[in-house]
Amino acid sequence: MKQLIIDKKDISLDFDNNCLIVKSKEAGQSIPIKYLQQVICLHNVQISTRLLGVFNEKGIDFCVINNRHTERTYGFYGNQYKDAKRRLKWYQVLSEPKIQRQIAHYLVQLKITKQRKFQREMGTLPTPRTAISSSTTMAQLLGIEGSQQKKYWQWYKPFFADNLKFNARLRRPPPDPVNASLSLGYTLLYHNCTRIIIISGLDPYLGCYHTPSHGRYSLACDLMEPMRIIVDEFVWRLFSSNILTLKHFSQTSDTCILLKEGRLIFYNEWEQHQVFIMNMANGYIKRLLKWINKIECANKEHYIH
């Protein structure tokens, strides 16, 4: 076990004898700390300060996700890269509009390429795409990406059964099982991306494609763009294989919620993707670090001359 997701109310967490102690009204469980890399809480959980200190010492992530009140979402991440010079170099990258635009172009181009690959794998012709050139402005890039995404969702929705009532990508609140599953998957992916950014020593608040916004990890949103296809394919497989069905959801006139049994299934299936997701995110981070080195080398050459 590397990731522990706690999705139950009235749980307390403590530390004893090198183990995480998980207690509920009904029972208790001990998990050796050495098997943990990340603990995510999605409901009201009581946690001891002693355990928080152990998480910090052992480099274990601790995240609280609140989908209803996103401003209450919180996390701290272990094994952070502690050399502040890397963060300063990232600020230099962001001060270079040309480099910033190159990174944004790369992310959007990669996202569209991965969507088109998924479409081919599903046995259909990819939707036509508008060319992105080096002269494409950021405003034009936003328009191209938005137009492409609209076509993509139109292509995606027929792959789900009619009784799921998935007609468009909608959130806050999600009105159907597919949207509810997509939102949960994107939330988990967002925190995966935030984690890899923070432990890499970059500033998660400052992205290239997503402009700074209060309370948002814009760089995590950047990193997510070419990785969203992981969630899209994951959700499609859950429903096409009947791993998730209507019985796993509670639905009202305007919102749909994944029930406890369904969430357990979702998390168990998602955990199998963790290594793949982190490896992919690491690859994109390495590419960003190359842009940082590019700026550094350019500055050195300018200083020498």
Backbone torsions as a table, in degrees:
resi	resn	phi	psi	omega
1	MET	NA	125.9	175.5
2	LYS	-112.0	-35.0	-178.5
3	GLN	-117.5	128.2	176.8
4	LEU	-114.2	120.0	177.9
5	ILE	-108.8	121.5	179.9
6	ILE	-105.0	110.9	-175.0
7	ASP	-124.3	51.4	-178.5
8	LYS	-146.3	142.7	-178.7
9	LYS	-78.2	161.8	173.7
10	ASP	57.8	46.5	175.7
11	ILE	-108.8	142.5	173.5
12	SER	-120.2	144.4	-179.3
13	LEU	-121.2	135.2	178.5
14	ASP	-147.2	178.8	-177.5
15	PHE	-128.5	134.6	176.8
16	ASP	-160.5	133.4	174.3
17	ASN	53.7	47.0	178.7
18	ASN	61.9	25.2	179.2
19	CYS	-129.8	146.8	168.0
20	LEU	-80.2	125.2	-179.9
21	ILE	-102.5	118.3	179.9
22	VAL	-108.5	117.7	-177.6
23	LYS	-121.4	138.9	171.7
24	SER	-127.7	179.2	178.7
25	LYS	-64.5	-28.8	-175.3
26	GLU	-89.8	-37.5	-171.4
27	ALA	-159.2	179.0	177.2
28	GLY	-134.8	159.9	-179.1
29	GLN	-149.8	142.0	176.0
30	SER	-117.6	135.0	-178.6
31	ILE	-126.0	121.3	178.2
32	PRO	-55.3	130.3	-178.3
33	ILE	-57.4	-32.9	-175.6
34	LYS	-63.4	-17.5	-179.6
35	TYR	-91.0	-2.0	-173.7
36	LEU	-104.9	141.1	173.4
37	GLN	-122.2	-28.3	-176.2
38	GLN	-152.9	135.1	175.2
39	VAL	-120.5	124.2	-179.1
40	ILE	-119.6	128.5	178.2
41	CYS	-112.7	130.9	179.7
42	LEU	-114.0	1.4	177.0
43	HIS	-137.7	178.0	179.7
44	ASN	-63.4	116.1	-177.2
45	VAL	-131.5	135.6	175.0
46	GLN	-92.8	131.9	-177.0
47	ILE	-134.6	139.4	-178.7
48	SER	-81.5	147.7	177.5
49	THR	-65.2	-30.1	176.6
50	ARG	-58.9	-42.3	-179.9
51	LEU	-67.0	-39.2	177.9
52	LEU	-59.7	-39.8	177.2
53	GLY	-62.9	-38.4	178.0
54	VAL	-66.6	-42.2	177.0
55	PHE	-56.3	-45.2	-179.9
56	ASN	-63.7	-43.6	-179.6
57	GLU	-63.4	-41.6	-174.5
58	LYS	-89.9	-2.8	-179.8
59	GLY	71.7	35.4	180.0
60	ILE	-98.9	129.8	178.2
61	ASP	-71.4	145.6	173.4
62	PHE	-134.2	119.7	-176.2
63	CYS	-127.6	141.3	172.7
64	VAL	-116.9	119.6	-178.6
65	ILE	-110.3	123.7	177.6
66	ASN	-123.2	100.5	-176.8
67	ASN	-70.1	-27.1	-179.0
68	ARG	-78.8	-41.3	178.2
69	HIS	-122.6	86.0	-173.5
70	THR	-62.2	-24.9	179.0
71	GLU	-68.0	-13.9	178.2
72	ARG	-95.1	0.6	174.4
73	THR	-70.2	137.7	-173.7
74	TYR	-151.6	153.2	175.8
75	GLY	-163.8	150.8	165.8
76	PHE	-128.7	150.9	-166.3
77	TYR	-125.5	136.6	-177.1
78	GLY	-85.6	169.8	175.3
79	ASN	55.3	41.7	-179.6
80	GLN	-72.7	145.7	173.1
81	TYR	-72.1	119.8	-166.2
82	LYS	-100.6	5.4	178.0
83	ASP	-88.6	109.2	-176.0
84	ALA	-66.3	-14.7	-179.1
85	LYS	-62.1	-33.8	179.7
86	ARG	-64.1	-40.1	178.9
87	ARG	-65.7	-39.3	177.7
88	LEU	-62.4	-38.5	178.1
89	LYS	-66.0	-35.3	177.8
90	TRP	-64.1	-38.0	176.6
91	TYR	-62.7	-34.9	177.2
92	GLN	-64.9	-40.6	177.3
93	VAL	-59.2	-45.0	-178.0
94	LEU	-68.1	-19.1	178.8
95	SER	-85.3	-3.8	179.3
96	GLU	-106.9	98.5	-176.3
97	PRO	-54.6	-35.6	-178.0
98	LYS	-65.8	-46.4	179.3
99	ILE	-67.0	-40.8	179.3
100	GLN	-59.7	-42.5	179.8
101	ARG	-68.0	-36.1	177.5
102	GLN	-61.9	-42.0	180.0
103	ILE	-66.1	-44.6	178.9
104	ALA	-60.4	-44.0	178.6
105	HIS	-60.7	-43.9	-180.0
106	TYR	-59.5	-45.3	-177.3
107	LEU	-65.8	-44.9	-178.7
108	VAL	-68.6	-42.3	178.8
109	GLN	-60.9	-42.0	-179.7
110	LEU	-67.3	-39.5	178.2
111	LYS	-60.1	-47.5	-178.6
112	ILE	-65.1	-40.0	178.7
113	THR	-61.4	-42.2	-179.4
114	LYS	-69.5	-36.2	175.6
115	GLN	-63.1	-42.6	-179.3
116	ARG	-66.7	-35.0	175.7
117	LYS	-63.9	-43.1	178.0
118	PHE	-61.2	-41.6	179.4
119	GLN	-61.9	-41.5	177.4
120	ARG	-64.2	-41.9	-179.9
121	GLU	-63.3	-26.6	178.7
122	MET	-86.1	4.4	175.4
123	GLY	81.0	23.2	179.5
124	THR	-124.7	160.1	175.7
125	LEU	-75.2	135.7	178.0
126	PRO	-61.6	149.6	176.0
127	THR	-67.4	143.0	179.2
128	PRO	-58.1	145.2	-180.0
129	ARG	-125.4	151.0	176.6
130	THR	-84.6	135.5	-177.9
131	ALA	-66.3	139.7	175.6
132	ILE	-110.9	116.4	-179.6
133	SER	-111.0	172.9	-179.9
134	SER	-64.9	-19.8	-179.1
135	SER	-89.6	-3.9	179.8
136	THR	-66.9	124.7	-179.8
137	THR	-76.5	167.4	179.2
138	MET	-63.1	-38.4	178.5
139	ALA	-63.9	-42.1	177.8
140	GLN	-66.2	-37.8	179.3
141	LEU	-62.4	-42.6	176.9
142	LEU	-60.2	-41.3	179.5
143	GLY	-66.1	-42.4	179.1
144	ILE	-63.8	-46.4	-179.2
145	GLU	-64.1	-41.2	178.8
146	GLY	-64.3	-42.7	179.1
147	SER	-65.1	-43.1	179.7
148	GLN	-64.3	-38.8	-178.5
149	GLN	-66.9	-38.3	178.2
150	LYS	-61.4	-43.6	177.7
151	LYS	-64.7	-38.4	-178.3
152	TYR	-63.2	-45.1	-179.9
153	TRP	-65.8	-34.5	176.2
154	GLN	-62.9	-37.1	177.5
155	TRP	-71.6	-37.5	-171.9
156	TYR	-71.8	-38.8	-169.4
157	LYS	-64.1	-32.3	-179.7
158	PRO	-67.1	-9.7	-178.7
159	PHE	-80.6	0.0	-179.8
160	PHE	-113.8	147.2	-178.4
161	ALA	-60.7	148.3	-177.8
162	ASP	-59.3	-33.8	-175.9
163	ASN	-70.2	-11.1	175.8
164	LEU	-80.4	-17.2	175.2
165	LYS	56.0	40.3	176.5
166	PHE	-90.1	106.2	-176.2
167	ASN	-112.1	-18.6	-179.5
168	ALA	-168.7	163.2	176.7
169	ARG	-79.9	110.8	-178.5
170	LEU	-132.2	146.5	179.4
171	ARG	-146.3	169.8	176.8
172	ARG	53.3	67.6	-4.2
173	PRO	-94.5	158.0	175.2
174	PRO	-71.7	130.9	-173.9
175	PRO	-90.6	-5.8	-174.7
176	ASP	-147.7	166.8	-177.0
177	PRO	-58.8	-38.0	-179.0
178	VAL	-66.7	-47.2	178.8
179	ASN	-63.3	-38.3	178.2
180	ALA	-62.2	-40.2	-179.8
181	SER	-71.6	-41.0	176.8
182	LEU	-60.8	-44.1	-178.8
183	SER	-62.3	-42.4	179.1
184	LEU	-65.5	-42.4	179.0
185	GLY	-62.8	-43.3	178.8
186	TYR	-65.5	-35.5	178.2
187	THR	-63.1	-45.8	178.8
188	LEU	-65.2	-39.8	178.5
189	LEU	-64.5	-40.4	178.3
190	TYR	-56.8	-42.8	-179.8
191	HIS	-75.3	-30.4	171.9
192	ASN	-61.4	-44.7	-179.5
193	CYS	-67.9	-40.8	177.8
194	THR	-60.0	-43.7	-179.4
195	ARG	-58.4	-50.5	-175.3
196	ILE	-66.9	-31.6	177.8
197	ILE	-68.2	-46.8	-177.0
198	ILE	-66.2	-45.0	-178.7
199	ILE	-71.4	-14.5	176.4
200	SER	-86.4	-8.8	176.4
201	GLY	90.3	11.6	177.9
202	LEU	-95.8	170.5	-179.4
203	ASP	-95.4	110.8	-175.3
204	PRO	-68.2	-18.7	-178.0
205	TYR	-76.5	-20.8	-172.1
206	LEU	-112.7	107.5	179.5
207	GLY	-106.4	178.7	178.7
208	CYS	-102.4	-43.6	-179.8
209	TYR	-87.7	-42.6	176.1
210	HIS	-90.8	120.5	-178.9
211	THR	-71.6	158.0	179.9
212	PRO	-58.0	137.1	178.6
213	SER	-143.6	141.3	-174.6
214	HIS	-55.3	124.1	175.4
215	GLY	78.1	4.4	-177.4
216	ARG	-110.4	136.2	172.9
217	TYR	-83.3	88.4	-173.2
218	SER	-65.8	-34.5	178.4
219	LEU	-68.5	-34.0	175.3
220	ALA	-63.8	-38.7	176.6
221	CYS	-64.2	-39.2	175.5
222	ASP	-58.7	-50.8	-175.9
223	LEU	-62.8	-31.8	-179.3
224	MET	-67.3	-32.0	-168.9
225	GLU	-50.3	-54.5	179.8
226	PRO	-76.3	-5.0	-178.1
227	MET	-102.4	-6.3	-179.4
228	ARG	-60.9	-27.8	-179.2
229	ILE	-61.3	-27.0	177.1
230	ILE	-61.2	-44.9	179.9
231	VAL	-68.3	-43.3	-179.0
232	ASP	-58.1	-47.2	-179.7
233	GLU	-69.9	-38.6	179.0
234	PHE	-59.6	-47.4	-179.2
235	VAL	-66.0	-42.2	178.1
236	TRP	-58.7	-42.7	-179.3
237	ARG	-66.6	-36.0	178.6
238	LEU	-59.9	-42.0	-177.9
239	PHE	-84.1	-38.5	-178.1
240	SER	-67.5	-26.7	178.2
241	SER	-95.3	4.4	-178.3
242	ASN	58.6	27.6	172.9
243	ILE	-70.2	-40.0	169.9
244	LEU	-112.5	136.8	177.1
245	THR	-135.2	179.0	-178.5
246	LEU	-58.3	-29.1	-178.0
247	LYS	-65.2	-16.9	-179.1
248	HIS	-87.9	4.1	-175.5
249	PHE	-127.3	151.1	171.6
250	SER	-113.9	129.4	-172.4
251	GLN	-128.6	136.4	171.9
252	THR	-114.8	-168.8	-177.2
253	SER	-66.4	-26.1	-175.2
254	ASP	-132.0	0.9	-179.2
255	THR	-147.6	155.3	-179.3
256	CYS	-132.8	134.9	-176.5
257	ILE	-125.6	134.6	174.8
258	LEU	-78.3	122.5	-176.5
259	LEU	-76.0	170.3	-174.3
260	LYS	-54.9	-48.4	-179.5
261	GLU	-59.3	-42.0	179.3
262	GLY	-66.4	-38.6	179.5
263	ARG	-65.0	-40.1	177.9
264	LEU	-60.9	-42.6	177.1
265	ILE	-62.0	-46.5	-178.1
266	PHE	-58.4	-49.5	-177.0
267	TYR	-64.8	-40.6	179.4
268	ASN	-63.0	-41.4	178.5
269	GLU	-69.0	-39.3	-178.0
270	TRP	-65.0	-37.6	-177.2
271	GLU	-58.6	-30.0	180.0
272	GLN	-68.6	-15.7	-179.2
273	HIS	-96.8	-4.9	-171.4
274	GLN	-58.9	-46.5	-178.5
275	VAL	-62.9	-44.3	179.3
276	PHE	-61.1	-44.6	-179.0
277	ILE	-62.9	-47.0	-177.9
278	MET	-67.4	-35.7	176.8
279	ASN	-64.5	-41.8	179.0
280	MET	-65.9	-44.8	178.8
281	ALA	-61.6	-39.8	177.3
282	ASN	-60.7	-39.3	178.4
283	GLY	-61.8	-42.3	179.5
284	TYR	-69.2	-36.4	177.3
285	ILE	-63.0	-41.7	178.0
286	LYS	-60.4	-35.5	178.0
287	ARG	-66.9	-40.5	177.0
288	LEU	-63.5	-38.7	179.2
289	LEU	-65.6	-29.6	175.8
290	LYS	-65.9	-38.1	176.8
291	TRP	-65.8	-35.8	176.5
292	ILE	-62.0	-44.9	179.4
293	ASN	-65.7	-32.5	178.4
294	LYS	-63.4	-43.4	176.8
295	ILE	-63.2	-44.2	-177.6
296	GLU	-62.5	-44.5	179.9
297	CYS	-64.4	-40.2	179.1
298	ALA	-63.0	-41.1	179.1
299	ASN	-65.7	-37.8	178.6
300	LYS	-65.6	-42.2	179.0
301	GLU	-63.5	-39.3	178.3
302	HIS	-63.4	-39.5	-178.7
303	TYR	-68.4	-40.2	-178.2
304	ILE	-66.3	-39.8	-179.2
305	HIS	-79.9	NA	NA
